Amino acid sequence: MMAVFQTSQATPLYSTGWTPSSTGAYAGTCIFLIMLALAFRGLLAAKTWQESRWLDAELNRRYVVVNGKAPLAATLSRDSLAKNLVLSENGVEESVVVVKKRASHLHPWRLSVDPVRAALDTTIAGVGYLLMIAVMSMNVGYFLSILGGTFLGSLLVGRYTASVEH
């Protein structure tokens, strides 16, 4: 590996077997890297979309009444965090119970969700590492191709990606 950027069209990508031998092969390699970077951004957007679907499904789940467990009304009457407020459009008149959800950022492990999440995360990491290896070749064309693919991917699906992702 060279320690400076270079412009050789005969820079191997991933193995010596993938060394462009012509201008067309080099252009094809650059197009592949653009598509790989675009796919990476698409995978990040797909993960965000899927996480949103999983959260919606979890929040819409029907809860089952468990034998021996107190109903919600009984729990609210004993809960010190449930406050009686008097509120109406005319000012203070009616008694309203405000219940605060005790937020737990941990979601239960689910066979239908977590293996898919793990596979998606592994795919994202793998594609990210392949892009990193291409950048580490220090080839200007490969580097600009990855930046171009990232730009196109963000332009197409960036609005679907969570802002905290990568």
N, C-alpha and C positions, 0 to 999 in steps of 0.2 A: 504494500500500500504506500502510495506517495503521501507526503505531508503537506503538499501544496496543491491548489486547484490546477488542473490541466485540461487540455481540450482535445486529447487524442481520441480519434474515433474507434480505436482498437482497444478500448478499455473493457476488460471482462466484467460481466455482471453475474454475480452469484457463483460462477464457476468458470474455469478456462474454456469449457465447452460453449459458453455463451459469450463469445467475443465477436463483436460485429466486424465483418471483413470488408464491408462496402458502405457507401453512404446510405444506401437504402436500408441495410441491416441496422445501421446506427439509428436512423430515423424510426424504424420499427421498434427498436429497443426503447427509444424515448417515448414513443406513443404508448408502449406497454406501461412504462412508468407513470405516464399521465393517467392512464386508466386505473392503475393500481392505487394511486393517490386519490383519485375520484372515488374508487370503491371504498377506501378507508374512511373518507368523509361520509359516504353513504351508510357504512356500517355504524358509525357513531350516531347518525341520525336515526337509524333503525333501532338502535339500542334505546335511545331516548324515547322514541315512539312506543316501543314495546314495554318499557318501564312504566310509562303513563297508562297503557292498557292494563297492565298487571295491577297497578295501584287502583284504577277505577274498578276493576273486578273485585279487588279486596274490599274496597269501601262499599260496594253494592251487595256484598255477601249477606245472605239472610242468616240471622243468628238464631240458634236453637235454644229453647228454654230448657234449662238443666234442672232436674229434680233436686229439690232441697236448696236451690239458690233463690234469694229474695228477688222479687220483681223490681223493675226500674223505679216505680213510684215509691216503694218502700226504701230503696237505696237513696233516692233523692231527698226524702224527708229526714234521713239521718246524716246526710252529707253536709259537712260544714262549709264546703266550697260552693254549694248551691246557694245563691243569694236571692232573697226576695226583693225585687225592685218594683217601684210603682212608676208606671210609664204609660203614656197615651199621647195622642196627637194634641190634646188640650193641656198637656202637662202631666203632673203627677196624679194618677187616678187608679190605675189597675195594678194588680199584683202579678208580676211575671217572674217565672223561675228561669234564671240563667245558669246553664250547666257548662262548666269548662271541661273540655276533653283533656284528660291527662295524656299528653303526647308521649308516645313511645316511638322512637325512630327505628326500632327493630321490628321487622315483619316476620311472621312465622315461616319456617322452612316448608316449602311445598314442592312435591315431586313434579308438578306440572309447570313450575316456574324456574326453580333454581338450577336444574341441569341445563335448561335452555340458556339461562343467563350465563352460566359458566362456559358453555360452548361459544356463545357470542363474545364474551370477554376474551377467550382464548384466541378466537379468530381475529379479533381486533388487535390483540397483542402481536400475533404472528405477522399480520400485514404491516403493522407499525415497524416491526423489526426488519422485515424485508425492505421497507422504504429507508430505514436507517442504514442498512448495509449498502444500499445504492448510493446514498449521500456520502458514506464513508469511502467510496471509490474515488472521491475528490474530482469527479468528472463534471465540468461545468454544465454540459448538456443534460446529464442525468439530474443534477441538482435543480436546474431551471425547469426541467420536465416535472419533477415532483412538486415544485412550487406552483407551476401552472395547473397541475391536477388538483392540488389543494385549493387553489383559487376557484377553479371550476366547480369542484365539489361543494365548497362553501357557498358559492353563488347559487347553485341548484338546490341544495338541501340544508344549508347552514341554519335557516330559521327553525328547522326541526330539531336541532341539536341543543341540548341543555348547555347553558352558559358555563357550568362548572366542569364540563368535560374537556379534557386535553386542551 
